[in-house]
Amino acid sequence: MRTFKPLLLAATLLAAPVFAQTAPKADWYPSKYGDADEIGAANLLTPDVVLQAAKLVKIGKTYPLGVEINKDLPAFRHRSFKLYNVQPGQQAGLTAGPNKFTFNDELVVAWTGVGTQLNGIGHIGIDNVYYNGHRAQDIVTMEGLTKLGLEKVPPMVTRGIVLDMTAFYGQPIVPEGKVFTRADLIAVLDRQGLRLRKGDVVLFNTGWLELIGKDNPRFLAGEPGIGMDAAQYLIDRGVVAIGGDTWVVEAVPGETDEEFPVNQLMLAKHGVYNLELIDSRALVRDKAWEFLFVLGQPRYTGTTQVTVNPVAIR
């Protein structure tokens, strides 16, 4: 019996169910919005923020901020986009009904992170831990995330500003690896007569889109962008999203040999969204530095990123 009892205890422990455990607390979670929060900085999109942003509309001019997407658009590493036109049931010239009804349908086989895109806070993690301490093993499935999906994020209707880094640096295309510092941001804001507000979307114009179709290898090999200190400056002032005309927003190569640390700071640690390949050239030509920013993303359940076409209105 003395031998049997330890064996029985061991068997009982082995047979006990294993429950998922939350990641141990760290200095970047739980979120300041609560340990159940799944939308991060989107909590800042209050009715007052929307009302104040709406006052920026003076002339009714609209600007599409998305780039045109096709199979030739350069995309990050493994990603691709293919569109196929299909005419179901219309082979050999067939039609439907006495009115000879015909129609076109399109099938798209693509990654959601191609072209102008919104990156959600479930997109980037730190050692398989994502915003608010969610562990990959608890929320990631083959059919998307069970938490932090973009379908939960409200429409982004807020004040947008664009910072023209080409004018600031005096270069039509800011070179790859150029790191925007905190001092740079403060200087550009002053130069353009802008002050940051809580709930803002901040966009950068670097001229990088000019490379598409002309030098795609260079376009994807690197880019200019914000550094860690500049990103923290924007985060501390309560921005909802940071974006630009580049494919990852931060400088590549960056300040260290780390892999996209600014994105980890923004999305994983602070729940601040990332907007990539934003076409701000028309805004810059019109010197439209601030505007009403409107984005209603597709609500794909469980997705961490999605192709979008935000609109600026002034």
N, C-alpha and C positions, 0 to 999 in steps of 0.2 A: 504493500500500500504506500510505503514511503516513496518508492520509485514512481508509482502510478500518479500521485498527485501533481508533481512537477510536470509530467508529460501531459496530463489533462489541462493544466493551466496554459502550457505552451500551445496546445491544440486550440484552446479557446481563443487565445490572442491571435493566432494565425487565421482563424475563421471569422474574426470580427470584421465588419465592413470598414473600408478605408474611405474617410470623408475628405472632400476637397478642402484645402486650407487656404486662407487668404495669405497673400504675401506679407511678411513681417513689415511693420511700419518703417518708413524711411523719412528722410528730411523733405521729400517731395510728395508724399501722400500720407494720410488721406488729404483730399482736396479741400481748399478753403470753402468750397461750396457744399461740403458735406460728403460723407463716405459713400453715399448712394448716387452721387452726381455722375451723369454720363454725357454732359454737353459742354463742360469746361467754360471757356470765356464767352460762349454764346449766352450765358446767364446775364451778361452785361447788356444784351439787346432789349432794353426796357421800352415801354411805350413812350417815355419822355425822350429817350435817345432817338426813336423813330420820328417823333414830332419835330424835334430840333433839326434833324437831317432833312426833313421834308421842306423846311424853310429855305434850303439851298437852291431849290428849283425856281429859277427866275425867267428863263427863256424857253423852256420846254425842249431843249435839244438833247437827243439821246445818243449814246456811244456804246456799240457792242464791244465788249472787252475780250471776247473769245477769238482764237485763231481758227482758220479753216482747217478741217481735219480730213486727211485722206491717207492712202497707203504710203505716200512719199514723205509724210511729215516725220522728221527724226524723233525718236522716242527713247526713253531711258532704258538702257541695257537690253533686257529680254522682251520688251513690250512691242506690240505691233497692232495695226488696225487694217481690217479688210471689210469692204462693203460689197455685197452681191445683190443685184436686182433680180427679183423672181416674179414671174407672172403665172400664178397657180391656175391650173385648169385651162390654160389658154394656148396649149401646144397646138401646132399646126393651124394657127389662126382661129381657134375656137373662141366663142363669145358666150355670154349668158343673157337669156331673156330676149324678147322681141326687139328690145332697144339696143341689142348687141353691146351689153355692158362689158367693159374691160378695165383692168386696174393694174398698178405696179405695187409691189411690196419689196422691202429691203431686208436682207439678213445681214447683221453685223457680227463679225467674229473679231473681238478686240479685247484688249486689256482696258480696265476702267481708268487707268492712269495714263492715257494718251491725250495729247493736246492740252488745252486750257482746263485745269482741274482744281477741284477742292479736295484737299487732303484732310481727313478727319483725325480726331485724337486717338483713334484706335489703329492708326496706320504705322506709327513709329513707336518702338519700345526700347527699353534698356534691359538687356539680358532677359528677354521674354516677359518683362513686366511692362504694362502699359498704363495709361493715365489712370490715376486714382488707385493704383496698386493692383489692377486686374492682371492676373497671370494668364499667359497664353493657354496653358493647359486647361484653364477653367472657362475660357470664353471663345476660343477659336475652333470652328468646325469647318468641314469642307464646303458648307453652304453659307459661310459668312460668320460674322461675330454675333454672339448672343447678347453682348453688351457693347456699348460705344459705337454702334452703327450710325451712319449718317442719316438714316431715316428718322432719328430722334432729334436732329438738330433743326431748330426753327428757321424760317426764312431769314436771311441776312439783309435787313433793311436798315441802313445806318449811314453815317457820314463816311465818305471815302476821300482820301487824299493821295496824290501822286507826287513823288519826289523825283525831280529830273536830275539824275546823277551824271548824265552826259554833259549838261551845261555846267554843273558844279566842277567836274574834273576837266572840262574843256576838250572832250574826246567824243566823236560820234558813236563809237563803240567802246565802252569801258572794258579794259582787258581782263582776261581770265585771271583769277587769283587775287584781284583787287578787293581788299577787305574794307567794307564801310565801317567806320568807327563811330563811337558815341559822339565824339566831337564833330565828325562829318555830318551826322544826322542833325545835330543842333544847328550847325551852320547852314545846312540846306533849308531847314524849317524857317530860319530867320531870313534867309535870302528870298524865299517865296512868300514870306509874310504869313506863315501858318503857326498855329499852336495845336498841340495834340489834345484830343478830348477822349474821355472814357467811352469805349464802344466803337472807336474808329477802326476802319480798315485802311492799312497803310500799304501803298504800292510803290514799287521802284521802277523807273524807266532807265535802262542801261544801254539800249541800242542792240541788245543781244539778238533780238528777233531778226535783225537785218542779215544774219548769217544763214537763216533757213533757206535752202535751195541754192545757196552760193558756196557755203563751206560747212556742210553738215557735220563732217568729222570734228571740226573745231568746236562747233556748237555743242556737241555732246562730251567733248574732252574736258571741259572746264567751264567756268563762268565767274563773273564778279558777284559780290553779294555781301550781306551783313555778317559781321563777326559776332562773337558771343556777347561782348559788352554792349554792342549796339542793340542786339536782340533783347537783352535784359532791360535796357533803357525803355524800349517800346513796351515790353511786358509790364514793367513797373507802372507805366502810365495807362494801363488798362485797355490796350488794343484787343480787338476780337480776332483779327487775322492780319497776317503779314504776307505780302505777295510781290510778284514782279514779272518781268518778261523773260525770266530765266527758268530753268527746269528743276531747280531745287531751292532757290531763294538765297542760300548761303554761298559764300565764296568757295570755289573749287579750283585749285587746291586751297585748303583753308589755313588756319593759323597753326594747326598741329596735324599729326598724321591720323587723327581720329576720323571715324566714318560718320559724317553728317551730325556732328554734335549740336549744331544750332537747331536742327529739326528735333532732336531729342529734348532740348531745353524747351522749345516752343510747345510741341504736341504732348509729349509724355509728361513732362514736369509741370506745365502750366496750362494745358488745355487750350492753347492759342493755335488757331487754324492756319493752314498754309495754302496760298493760292499761286499756282504755277502757270507760266506761259500766258500771262495777262498782257494783252495788246493795248498799251497806253499811248501809242504814238499820236493818235488823233487828239487826245486830251492835252498832250504836251504841245502840239502845234497850236492849239487854241488857248494855251496857258490856263487851262481849266484845272487849277490845282486842287480845288475841293468841289465835291458833288454829292448828290444822293446816290448811294451804292445799293443796288437791288440784286439779290441772288436767291432764287428758289431752286435748289438742287433736286435732281431725280431722287426719289425715295426708295432706292434699292435696299431691301431689308438686309442688314448685316454687312453692307459694304463699308470700306474704310476710305475710299476715294472714288471720285466720279467726275466725268467730263461735264463741264458747265460753260455757259455763256453769260457771265454777269453783265449788267447794264449800268452805265453811269448816266445820270440825268442832271442837267444844270439849267 
